[in-house]
Amino acid sequence: MKPENTVNDAIPRRQFLQILCKGSVVLITTSSLYGCSGTSALIHSNVGLVRMVIRWPSGSGGRLIPASTQSIVVSVEQNGTQVVPQQIITPPSSGNTTTATFSNVPIGNVSVTAIAYPNSTATGTPVAQQTGSVAITADQVTPLNLVLESTVSSVTVSAALLSTTVGQVVSFTANAFDSAGETVLVAPKTWKWVSSNTAVATVQGSTSDNTAVVTSVGSGSAIISAAYIEPNPSVAGSQTITVQSAVNQKSITVAVNANQGPWDQSVNPGYPYGVNDQQPPVAVSASNGISFAQGGVITIKYLSGTVTYFHQLPAPPSFDANGDSKNPTNDILYNGYHFPSYYVNPTSYPVNSIELLGTFANAQGEIVGTPFAVGNGPTSVTVPNGAVQLLLGANDGEYWDNGGAWQIQVSGPTS
């Protein structure tokens, strides 16, 4: 949106305001006019006053400030030099209006810049900003309408799984970025999620964050898009999800013991972990009735059972397939070795101690693709080219005194 230059009574009051305060300049980013106190703040004849009145975002429409804004930094410059101290303006403790006054502003042309931030300390990546010019002239009223323009220049949409079967539910995530590639935090209610084909996939955006739940309801393809709707025009991104028929699906149950690693290090020397005392992983292949054709979707889900590991002796608690959430291993180096989680995509972190992990492999057991966290699931993964089996095991560094087992369901197309 561009700064407006005229005042027109026919235009809604949320967009334009008439300034009635003689001898002062009012910078407006609000949706209605608030009272002015006259010219008492003027001290010398060669200076003026800038007053900014802000209506903070609320549940109503017509905002001129992004909904995620928690602070606004306002600065006043003349000829590139800051002429009065900048102010950090935050929402009031009650109500939704804040007034900031800049006294002793030199007469002549000045530029007023307002930058909105998603936190109260005015740090991080700005969500919006705008600069307007105004002439400070004694005994004249000079209105300036300043609308904060969004800094968002692009939106990405991502999902862990873009190929599903009917009935599967997948979480999608939208992220907004500025022109420098920095993430911009925006309010959850400013995302609009749309499916191009609701007969294939439906989408429901979250009211608390930047995610959406996509449900596969029929075979085919659908474009899932997320638009950040506060700017005009809005900024959007999308991903295509492909849904296969759930017909001819095969499900099996396997037992994964706590002393089994997620892959055999003897055939994967480039993926060392722990002290190499683990038992071989559980392997699921076409011999179990599940197809490993490239692009097929396999779903892994925890059913029951608990395990223990030595860090909690002498009275070890038990854990399901999500593992010990108090002890994530991620990419840490412990006693000179990494955990299997070191090789998992970091976007999946945190990965916990004794959490269920998986990887695809070729016929020799060599890793194909990237190992992944499974947890309790259900976790759906797409079969990569060259994979003929799925390997499952626990995320740990020393397995000798682990105990217990999980019952894990593995489902996929019939082979």
Rosetta blueprint (number, residue, H / E / L):
1 M L
2 K L
3 P L
4 E L
5 N L
6 T L
7 V L
8 N L
9 D L
10 A L
11 I L
12 P L
13 R L
14 R L
15 Q L
16 F L
17 L L
18 Q L
19 I L
20 L L
21 C L
22 K L
23 G L
24 S L
25 V E
26 V E
27 L E
28 I E
29 T L
30 T L
31 S L
32 S L
33 L L
34 Y L
35 G L
36 C L
37 S L
38 G L
39 T L
40 S L
41 A L
42 L L
43 I L
44 H L
45 S L
46 N L
47 V E
48 G E
49 L E
50 V E
51 R E
52 M E
53 V E
54 I E
55 R E
56 W L
57 P L
58 S L
59 G L
60 S L
61 G L
62 G L
63 R L
64 L L
65 I L
66 P L
67 A L
68 S L
69 T L
70 Q L
71 S E
72 I E
73 V E
74 V E
75 S E
76 V E
77 E E
78 Q E
79 N L
80 G L
81 T E
82 Q E
83 V E
84 V E
85 P E
86 Q E
87 Q E
88 I E
89 I E
90 T L
91 P L
92 P L
93 S L
94 S L
95 G L
96 N L
97 T E
98 T E
99 T E
100 A E
101 T E
102 F E
103 S E
104 N E
105 V E
106 P E
107 I L
108 G E
109 N E
110 V E
111 S E
112 V E
113 T E
114 A E
115 I E
116 A E
117 Y E
118 P L
119 N L
120 S L
121 T L
122 A L
123 T L
124 G L
125 T L
126 P L
127 V L
128 A E
129 Q E
130 Q E
131 T E
132 G E
133 S E
134 V E
135 A E
136 I E
137 T L
138 A L
139 D L
140 Q L
141 V L
142 T L
143 P L
144 L E
145 N E
146 L L
147 V L
148 L L
149 E E
150 S E
151 T L
152 V L
153 S L
154 S E
155 V E
156 T E
157 V E
158 S E
159 A E
160 A L
161 L L
162 L L
163 S E
164 T E
165 T E
166 V L
167 G L
168 Q L
169 V E
170 V E
171 S E
172 F E
173 T E
174 A E
175 N E
176 A E
177 F E
178 D L
179 S L
180 A L
181 G L
182 E L
183 T E
184 V E
185 L L
186 V L
187 A L
188 P H
189 K H
190 T H
191 W E
192 K E
193 W E
194 V E
195 S E
196 S L
197 N L
198 T L
199 A L
200 V L
201 A E
202 T E
203 V E
204 Q E
205 G E
206 S L
207 T L
208 S L
209 D L
210 N L
211 T E
212 A E
213 V E
214 V E
215 T E
216 S E
217 V L
218 G L
219 S L
220 G E
221 S E
222 A E
223 I E
224 I E
225 S E
226 A E
227 A E
228 Y E
229 I L
230 E L
231 P L
232 N L
233 P L
234 S L
235 V E
236 A E
237 G E
238 S E
239 Q E
240 T E
241 I E
242 T E
243 V E
244 Q E
245 S L
246 A L
247 V L
248 N L
249 Q E
250 K E
251 S E
252 I E
253 T E
254 V E
255 A E
256 V E
257 N E
258 A L
259 N L
260 Q E
261 G L
262 P L
263 W L
264 D L
265 Q L
266 S L
267 V L
268 N L
269 P L
270 G L
271 Y L
272 P L
273 Y L
274 G L
275 V L
276 N L
277 D L
278 Q L
279 Q E
280 P L
281 P L
282 V E
283 A E
284 V E
285 S E
286 A H
287 S H
288 N H
289 G L
290 I E
291 S L
292 F L
293 A L
294 Q L
295 G L
296 G L
297 V E
298 I E
299 T E
300 I E
301 K E
302 Y E
303 L E
304 S E
305 G L
306 T L
307 V E
308 T E
309 Y L
310 F H
311 H H
312 Q H
313 L L
314 P L
315 A L
316 P L
317 P L
318 S L
319 F E
320 D L
321 A L
322 N L
323 G L
324 D E
325 S E
326 K E
327 N E
328 P E
329 T L
330 N L
331 D L
332 I L
333 L E
334 Y E
335 N L
336 G L
337 Y E
338 H E
339 F L
340 P H
341 S H
342 Y H
343 Y H
344 V L
345 N L
346 P H
347 T H
348 S H
349 Y L
350 P L
351 V L
352 N E
353 S E
354 I L
355 E L
356 L E
357 L E
358 G E
359 T E
360 F E
361 A E
362 N L
363 A L
364 Q L
365 G L
366 E L
367 I E
368 V E
369 G E
370 T E
371 P E
372 F E
373 A E
374 V L
375 G L
376 N L
377 G L
378 P L
379 T E
380 S E
381 V E
382 T E
383 V L
384 P L
385 N L
386 G L
387 A L
388 V L
389 Q E
390 L E
391 L E
392 L E
393 G E
394 A E
395 N L
396 D L
397 G L
398 E L
399 Y L
400 W L
401 D L
402 N L
403 G E
404 G E
405 A E
406 W E
407 Q E
408 I E
409 Q E
410 V E
411 S E
412 G E
413 P E
414 T E
415 S L
